Amino acid sequence: MSHSDAGGGPWVAPAPPADEELVFRIRAGEEDLFEVLVRRYQSRVLAHVARMVGSRDDALDLSQEIFLKVFGALDRYNPAYKFSTWVFRIAGNAAIDHLRKRRPRTVPLEVQDADGRMSSFEYKSHDLDPYGELRNVERAGAIARAIAALPAEFRELITLRHFGGLSYEQIAEAKQMPLGTVKNKLFRARAVLKDRLSGEVT
């Protein structure tokens, strides 16, 4: 099908530049183009982070930090991978860091024993005596060390569940992961925690 300058069909706007092209041009000095990437991703990043941290206000603040991190890390972006995946990985890590700074919610770290009984590791105590407070601190330290030593994926899921207070369904949505996979991985993560804490938390 041919067309002439006189106009044989509707004018078609040129396709917007791909993310990778924008990154290349920003690296080459056209830093103003970063605003295009921000506009392209800010609503999705905000929604993703808000689901993870449970607060839109916190998510707004975090989103600003996330895009600053993205801009500062553009030189390390590998175009062999999708830019969107890279951005959401940075966003997820920022949300996890934010959640780790919180005190844990009241979701216990429950682990199912082989005989089906549930045991839980909680370091919140109603003891007001100095020994009780010290024991609380020791428990908190032991749990924090054990969580920090988990594989990254387990650590993230435990943080979302027990520090962020997210339901299994919310975690599945935030991580784009099947619900059954979330439950299975959390079960395995708790089992590892139980093993590592068995001699420390009483």
N, C-alpha and C positions, 0 to 999 in steps of 0.2 A: 504494500500500500504506500503510494507516494503522497507527499504533501508539498505545497508551495508556500512561498513567502506571503502570498495573499491570504493564506490562512485556510487550510482545509479541515481543521479540527480544533478542538478546544486547546488552549494553552496549558501545558503541564508544567508545574513547578519542578525545579530540579530536586532530586532527593537530598535530604539533609545529610551532612557528612557523618560518616560512621564514627563511633567512639574512638576507634584506634587511629583514624585520621586526625581527629581533634587532638588526641594525646601527642601524636607526632608533631603537629603544628605548635602546640603549647611548648613542647620541649625545645622547638626551634626558635622560640622567642615570642610567639603570639599568645602571651599569657592571658589576655582579655578573653580568649575563647574558653577559658576554664568556666566562665559563667554559664556557657551553653551546657556544659556537662552538669553543673550544679542544678540548673533548671530541669534538665532531663531526668535527674535521679532524686532530687530532694524530697518529693512527695513519697516515693517508694521507700527511700531510706528512713524517713521519719516514721512511716507506718510500721516498718520492720522493727525499728528500735523501740517504738512505743509498745509493741506487742511483747517485746522481751523484757523491758524494764517496768512496764505497767503504769507509766506516768507520761502523759503527753508533754508536760512542762520539762521534765528531765530529758525526754527525747529531743525536744527542741534545742536544748543546750548541747546535748551530745551530738546532734546532727551538725551543728556548727564546727565542733571539734573534729568530727569525722571528716568533713570536707577539707579542713585544714591539713589533716593527716594525709588524705588522698593527694592533695596538691603537693605536699612535701615529699611524697613517695613516688611521684610520677616517673622519676628517673629509674626506679626499680621495677616498674610495671613491665611484665613480659607479654608482648602482644600475641604470643602463641596461645594465650588463655583469654577467655571472654572478659572484657573490661567490667561488665556487670557483676560477674562472679567475684572478681578481685575487690570491687567496691563493697559488696555485701559481706565479704570476709572481714574487711577492715571494720565495717559497721558492727558486725557480730562480736568481734574481739573487743571493741570499745564498750559495747553493752555489757559484755561479761565482766570487764574490768570494773565498770560502774557497779554491777551487782555484787562483786566481791567485797566492795567497800561497805556494803550494808551489813547490818546485823541480820543473821538468819531469821526468816519468818518462822512461824510455828509449825512448819511441816517437818515431822520427825524423819530421821534417816532410818527408815525401817528396813529390815532385812528378814526374809523368810528363811527359817531353818529347814533342814532336810525333812524334819517331821511335820512341817507345815506351820509351826508356831512362828509368830512374829516377834522379833526383838528390835529395839530401837536404840540409836545413839543420840541422845540429846544432852547438850551441856548447859541448858537453862536450869537453874536451880532456885528454889524459893528460900534456901538457907541464907540467913542474914549474918551469920557469924563469920569471923575472918577466915576460918578454915574452909567453910563452905564457899566463900568467894574465891579463895585460892584454888580450890578444887575445880571450880567453874572455869577459871582462867586456864588451868592445866588441861582440862578437857577441850576447851576451845582451841588451844594451841595444837593439841594432838590431832584433832579433827581437821584443822586448817592445813597442817603438814601432810596429812594423809590425802586430802583432796588435791593439794598442789602436786603430789607425786603421781596422781592418776594420769593415764593417757589423755591427750587433749580433748578428744571427743567425749569421754566419760566425764571429765572435769567440767566441760561446758554444760552437759545435761544435768549434772548434779547441781551446778550453780543456778541454772534456770529453775529447777524444781524446788530446791531447798533455800536458796537465797532470794530468788525472784518470786517464789510462790506461785509459779505458773502451773496450770493443770497439764495433764498429759496431752490433752487435745490442743492446748495453746502452744505447748512445746512443738508438737507435730506440725502445727501451722507455721510457727516461727522458723523452724529448721527445714521446712519442706520435706518432711520425713514421714513415712507411714506410721500410724499410731502404734501398731504392733511392734515395729522396730524400736520406737521410743521406749516402750515398756520393757522390751527385752534388754536393750542397752542399759537402761537404768537399773534393772535387776542385776545385771552383771557388774555394773559399777558399784552398787551397794554391797555386793558379795565381796568384791575386792576390798572395799573400805572396811567391812566387818573383819576380814582376815587381818588387815594391817592394824586395826584398832583393838583387836581382841586382848592384847596385853597392856593397853594403855588407858582405855576408857572404862571406868568402873562406876 
